[in-house]
Amino acid sequence: MVEKAGFEHFSTTADAGFRLWAPDLNGLFQQAGLALLSLMTDIQRVQVQEWFEVTLVNETVEDLLIDWLNELIFRVETKGFFFSEFTINQATSKQVDARIGGETIDPAKHLLLTEVKAATYHQLAVTGLDSYQATIIVDV
């Protein structure tokens, strides 16, 4: 059983990826948010000045994880926000309810590391019963 949650990035040809691990689905979705945003910026520099509610529903945990990441990318691109806090109120294999906190992107304050276009299904893998692991590749 996985005791702690975390993530690590890895390189792929023309894309970027990350591996996630957590003791439960709440932790897996939280780590996915942290991994994604840490590809985009130094999240240590992102303060929480505003919170947003996010509720997503889909048929499988894989679809839901892709939806979650693409929702975060969409909000970065359309709202001009970076996020550093991901409070997962409840995550199941078919629904995630969360609060995400962050602040308006300020190029003078925030490092702009990698532009992420979308989360993909390429080599997507989610496993777990007592603990969870996932591998995700994003288009950069």
Buried (B, 14 or more C-beta within 10 A) or exposed (E): EBEEBEBEEEEEEEBBBBBBBBBBBBBBBBBBBBBBBBBBBBBEEBEEEEEBEBEBEBEEBBBBBBBBBBBBBEBBEEBEBBBBBBEBEEBEBEEBBBBBBBBEBEEEBBEEEBEBEEBBEEEBEBEBEEBBBBBBBBBB
